[in-house]
């Protein structure tokens, strides 16, 4: 048991010393990264809404799912272009996110 404790303590010390260096700056926030973050936030709102019957009465699940799927596909397509080193056209992703946001704006506060 003492040997495991010593190994764990040594590993913790190594981990702490490796973290004490200078911080690496985060990568820049690109339009694709911002769209992915907005899509993730919208997904959390939509999932939370599915649990509340009053929400689903305002914007039915099929309409929300269709808008979310369109936004997901557009953002994924933009990410694919960006991953390949290209400059993605964010027009489709922006339009799809706007459509999803308009449905979310109609939802009652939960």
C-alpha positions as CSV (number, residue, x, y, z in Angstrom):
1,X,0.0,0.0,0.0
2,X,2.8,2.4,0.8
3,X,4.4,1.7,-2.6
4,X,1.1,2.7,-4.4
5,X,0.9,5.8,-2.3
6,X,4.5,6.8,-3.1
7,X,3.8,6.2,-6.9
8,X,0.6,8.2,-6.7
9,X,2.4,11.1,-4.9
10,X,5.2,11.1,-7.4
11,X,2.8,11.1,-10.3
12,X,0.9,14.0,-8.7
13,X,4.1,15.9,-8.3
14,X,5.0,15.4,-11.9
15,X,1.6,16.5,-13.0
16,X,1.8,19.6,-10.9
17,X,5.2,20.6,-12.2
18,X,4.1,20.1,-15.8
19,X,1.1,22.4,-15.2
20,X,3.2,25.2,-13.6
21,X,4.7,26.3,-16.9
22,X,3.5,29.2,-19.0
23,X,-0.1,28.8,-20.2
24,X,-0.7,28.1,-23.9
25,X,-3.1,30.6,-25.4
26,X,-6.4,29.2,-26.6
27,X,-7.0,28.8,-30.3
28,X,-8.7,31.8,-32.0
29,X,-12.5,31.8,-32.1
30,X,-13.4,31.3,-35.8
31,X,-16.9,31.7,-37.2
32,X,-17.1,27.9,-37.4
33,X,-16.1,27.5,-33.7
34,X,-18.7,30.2,-32.8
35,X,-21.4,28.4,-34.8
36,X,-20.5,25.1,-33.2
37,X,-20.8,26.7,-29.7
38,X,-24.1,28.3,-30.6
39,X,-25.4,25.0,-32.0
40,X,-24.4,23.2,-28.8
41,X,-26.2,25.8,-26.7
42,X,-29.3,25.5,-28.8
43,X,-29.2,21.8,-28.5
44,X,-29.2,22.1,-24.7
45,X,-32.2,24.4,-24.8
46,X,-34.1,22.1,-27.2
47,X,-33.5,19.1,-25.1
48,X,-34.6,20.9,-22.0
49,X,-37.7,22.1,-23.8
50,X,-38.7,18.5,-24.8
51,X,-39.3,17.7,-21.2
52,X,-41.9,20.5,-20.8
53,X,-45.2,20.0,-22.5
54,X,-45.9,23.7,-22.8
55,X,-42.7,24.1,-24.9
56,X,-43.6,21.4,-27.3
57,X,-47.1,22.9,-27.8
58,X,-45.5,26.2,-29.0
59,X,-43.0,24.6,-31.4
60,X,-43.7,20.9,-32.2
61,X,-40.9,18.5,-32.0
62,X,-40.8,17.8,-35.7
63,X,-40.3,21.5,-36.5
64,X,-37.6,21.8,-33.9
65,X,-35.9,18.7,-35.0
66,X,-35.9,19.7,-38.7
67,X,-34.5,23.1,-37.8
68,X,-31.8,21.6,-35.6
69,X,-30.8,19.0,-38.2
70,X,-30.5,21.7,-40.9
71,X,-28.3,23.8,-38.6
72,X,-26.2,20.8,-37.6
73,X,-25.7,19.7,-41.2
74,X,-24.7,23.3,-42.3
75,X,-22.3,23.8,-39.4
76,X,-20.8,20.3,-40.0
77,X,-20.3,21.1,-43.7
78,X,-18.5,24.4,-42.8
79,X,-16.3,22.5,-40.3
80,X,-15.4,20.0,-43.0
81,X,-14.2,22.8,-45.3
82,X,-12.3,24.4,-42.4
83,X,-10.7,21.1,-41.5
84,X,-9.5,20.7,-45.1
85,X,-7.8,24.1,-44.8
86,X,-10.4,26.0,-46.8
87,X,-12.3,29.1,-45.9
88,X,-15.9,28.0,-45.3
89,X,-18.8,30.0,-46.6
90,X,-20.9,30.5,-43.4
91,X,-24.0,31.7,-45.3
92,X,-25.9,28.4,-45.0
93,X,-24.8,27.8,-41.4
94,X,-25.9,31.3,-40.4
95,X,-29.2,31.0,-42.1
96,X,-29.9,27.6,-40.6
97,X,-28.9,28.8,-37.1
98,X,-31.2,31.8,-37.6
99,X,-34.1,29.5,-38.4
100,X,-33.4,27.4,-35.3
101,X,-33.0,30.5,-33.2
102,X,-36.4,31.8,-34.4
103,X,-38.1,28.6,-33.1
104,X,-36.2,28.8,-29.8
105,X,-37.3,32.5,-29.4
106,X,-40.9,31.3,-29.5
107,X,-40.4,28.9,-26.7
108,X,-41.7,29.8,-23.2
109,X,-39.1,30.4,-20.5
110,X,-38.6,27.2,-18.5
